[in-house]
Amino acid sequence: MRFLTWLLTTAIAVATAAWLIDGIRFSGPDSGTAEIQEKLLPLILVSLLLGLISSFVKPVLTILSIPFIIVTLGLFLLVINAAMLMLTAWLADKLDIGFDVTGFWPAVGGAIVITLVTWIVDGFIGTDAEKK
């Protein structure tokens, strides 16, 4: 159950970032039920990829970047999160999933949106799932 909650939270956050940030997008139709049908599986796959990359690559980068994190008072973590999103887009492109991040600044914006939306959604559904 915890995995499904995490996957749903991440999918909502990635979908919100793709909706709000101009340089983040899923390929396919732009409206209607066809959009939902064609983008749902890629959204789930991108959420899984982002989770895997954040689980395995991000800790290594964070440890290696401790001096930069200290000097920038933690702001370098935003750069690491943007790099994780760009790595996810690169891997999604190699796997032909249809997810694209066009540059560094859209990745930074996407990292901010994904972090905030994940935090908000976890606040709503995370506490109920933990009580059960």
C-alpha positions in Angstrom: 0.0 0.0 0.0 2.8 2.4 0.8 4.4 1.8 -2.6 1.1 2.7 -4.4 0.7 5.8 -2.3 4.3 6.9 -3.2 3.7 6.1 -6.8 0.4 8.1 -6.9 2.0 11.0 -5.1 5.0 11.1 -7.5 2.7 10.7 -10.6 0.6 13.7 -9.4 3.7 15.8 -8.8 5.2 14.9 -12.2 1.9 15.6 -14.0 1.6 19.0 -12.2 5.1 19.9 -13.2 4.4 19.0 -16.9 1.2 21.1 -16.7 2.8 24.1 -15.1 6.3 24.3 -16.5 6.7 25.1 -20.2 9.8 23.0 -20.8 8.5 19.8 -19.3 6.1 17.7 -21.4 4.8 14.3 -22.4 4.4 13.6 -26.1 0.9 12.9 -27.4 -2.5 14.6 -27.6 -3.1 17.8 -25.6 -6.7 17.4 -24.5 -9.6 15.1 -24.0 -9.8 11.4 -23.0 -7.2 10.5 -25.6 -4.7 12.6 -23.6 -5.4 10.7 -20.4 -5.3 7.3 -22.2 -2.0 7.9 -24.0 -0.2 9.7 -21.2 -1.2 7.6 -18.1 1.3 4.8 -18.7 4.2 7.1 -19.6 3.4 9.1 -16.4 3.5 6.0 -14.3 6.8 4.9 -15.9 8.4 8.3 -15.5 7.3 8.3 -11.9 9.0 4.9 -11.4 12.1 6.0 -13.2 12.3 9.2 -11.1 11.9 7.1 -8.0 14.6 4.7 -9.0 17.0 7.4 -9.9 16.3 9.3 -6.7 16.9 6.2 -4.7 20.2 5.1 -6.2 21.9 8.1 -7.9 20.8 11.0 -5.7 22.4 9.8 -2.5 25.7 9.4 -4.2 25.6 12.9 -5.7 24.4 14.3 -2.4 27.4 12.8 -0.5 29.8 13.9 -3.2 28.3 17.4 -3.1 28.4 18.1 0.6 30.9 20.9 0.4 28.7 22.7 -2.2 25.6 22.1 -0.2 27.2 23.6 2.9 28.6 26.6 1.0 25.2 27.3 -0.7 23.3 26.7 2.5 21.4 23.8 0.9 20.5 25.5 -2.4 22.7 23.1 -4.3 20.2 20.3 -3.4 17.9 22.1 -5.9 20.6 21.7 -8.6 20.8 18.0 -7.7 17.0 17.6 -7.9 17.0 19.3 -11.3 19.8 17.0 -12.5 17.8 14.0 -11.3 14.8 15.2 -13.4 17.0 15.8 -16.5 18.5 12.3 -16.0 15.0 10.9 -15.8 14.1 12.7 -19.1 17.3 11.4 -20.8 16.5 7.8 -19.7 12.9 8.1 -20.7 14.0 9.3 -24.1 16.3 6.3 -24.4 13.4 4.0 -23.4 11.1 5.8 -25.8 8.6 6.7 -23.1 7.8 10.2 -24.4 8.8 12.5 -21.6 11.0 15.6 -22.3 12.7 18.3 -20.2 14.1 20.9 -22.6 16.8 22.5 -20.4 18.3 23.3 -17.0 15.8 26.1 -15.9 12.7 24.1 -16.8 14.3 21.2 -14.8 14.9 23.6 -11.8 11.3 24.8 -12.0 10.1 21.2 -12.3 12.2 20.1 -9.3 10.6 22.9 -7.2 7.1 22.0 -8.4 7.6 18.2 -7.8 9.0 18.8 -4.4 6.2 21.2 -3.3 3.4 19.0 -4.8 4.8 15.9 -3.3 5.0 17.6 0.1 1.4 18.8 -0.2 -0.1 15.5 -1.4 1.8 13.6 1.2 0.3 15.9 3.8 -3.2 14.9 2.6 -2.8 11.2 1.9 0.4 10.3 3.7 -0.9 10.8 7.2 -4.0 8.6 6.7 -2.0 5.8 5.0 0.5 5.8 7.9 -2.2 5.4 10.5 -3.6 2.2 9.0 
